[in-house]
Structure formats: C-alpha cells, structure tokens
C-alpha cells in the first residue's frame, strides 16, 4: 500500500479478471482507483506484476481512458541481467 491508498476511504466496486484487479476509492475529494495488473506469463509466474493508484486531480469521476493513459505511460526502466528476457533497447 502506498500513502494514497492508506488515506483511502469509501472503498467500492472491486472488479477482478484473473490476476488483474481494480477497486475504486476516495482520497479526500478525489476519485481514485487501485489497480493490480499482471504482465506476460513466464514459467510458473509473471514477468512482472504492477500495482498502481490512479487519482484525478479534480473531483470528476475516473474514466477508462484516464486509467489506460496512466498505465500506458509506465515503463520498466531497470534492467536485471538475471531476470529480464532481453537487454534494454530491444
């Protein structure tokens, strides 16, 4: 849990699809969603599992395109020669 989810109240609308899950919550007047998204399967698990909290800076409801934009902006920036499938830049 990060600072935003620790302050969260009014938890609602848990949605799950396999390993991917999301739940809406409020952080003061802001509408937020906590998301867990699994990356590609590899061996007996996944290459990565992402946890994110996404909040609007105004009081409007989160839309699907807000979430898609936020998650699409994230990138893996750390290369681990023992764990990554290919070198950086490929």
C-alpha positions in Angstrom: 0.0 0.0 0.0 1.2 3.5 -0.7 0.4 6.8 1.0 -2.6 7.4 -1.2 -4.2 4.0 -0.6 -3.5 4.3 3.2 -5.6 7.5 3.2 -8.3 5.9 1.1 -11.9 5.8 2.2 -15.2 4.6 0.7 -13.8 1.5 -1.0 -16.2 0.2 -3.6 -16.6 -1.7 -6.9 -14.0 -4.4 -6.7 -13.5 -5.9 -10.2 -11.3 -8.9 -10.9 -10.3 -10.8 -14.1 -7.8 -13.5 -13.2 -4.7 -11.8 -11.8 -5.9 -8.3 -12.9 -7.9 -6.5 -10.3 -9.1 -2.9 -9.5 -11.1 -1.2 -6.8 -12.4 2.4 -6.6 -11.8 4.6 -3.5 -11.7 8.2 -2.4 -8.8 10.2 -1.2 -10.5 13.3 0.3 -12.5 14.8 -2.6 -10.5 12.9 -5.3 -11.8 9.8 -7.1 -9.2 7.1 -7.3 -8.7 3.5 -8.4 -6.1 1.0 -7.1 -5.0 -1.4 -9.9 -3.1 -4.7 -10.0 -2.1 -5.8 -13.5 -0.1 -8.9 -14.3 2.5 -8.8 -17.1 3.2 -11.6 -19.5 3.3 -15.2 -18.1 6.7 -16.7 -17.8 7.5 -20.1 -16.2 5.3 -20.5 -13.2 4.6 -16.8 -12.7 4.7 -13.5 -14.5 7.5 -11.3 -15.8 6.1 -8.5 -13.6 3.0 -7.5 -11.6 2.2 -3.8 -11.5 0.5 -2.1 -8.6 -0.7 1.5 -9.1 -3.0 4.1 -7.6 -4.6 6.5 -10.1 -6.4 9.6 -8.9 -8.0 12.6 -10.6 -6.7 16.0 -9.5 -10.2 17.4 -9.8 -13.4 15.9 -8.4 -14.6 14.3 -11.6 -15.0 10.5 -11.9 -12.2 8.4 -13.3 -12.8 7.3 -16.9 -11.5 4.2 -18.6 -9.3 6.4 -20.8 -7.7 8.1 -17.7 -6.6 4.6 -16.5 -5.4 3.5 -19.9 -3.3 6.6 -20.3 -1.8 6.3 -16.8 -0.9 2.6 -17.2 0.3 3.1 -20.8 2.7 5.8 -19.5 4.5 3.4 -17.2 7.8 1.8 -18.4 10.2 -0.7 -17.0 13.4 1.2 -16.6 15.6 -1.2 -14.7 17.4 -4.0 -16.4 18.2 -7.1 -14.5 20.5 -9.5 -16.5 19.2 -12.5 -14.5 15.5 -11.6 -14.8 14.8 -9.6 -17.9 14.1 -11.5 -21.1 16.2 -9.2 -23.3 18.7 -6.4 -23.0 17.5 -2.8 -22.8 16.5 -1.1 -26.0 15.2 -4.3 -27.7 
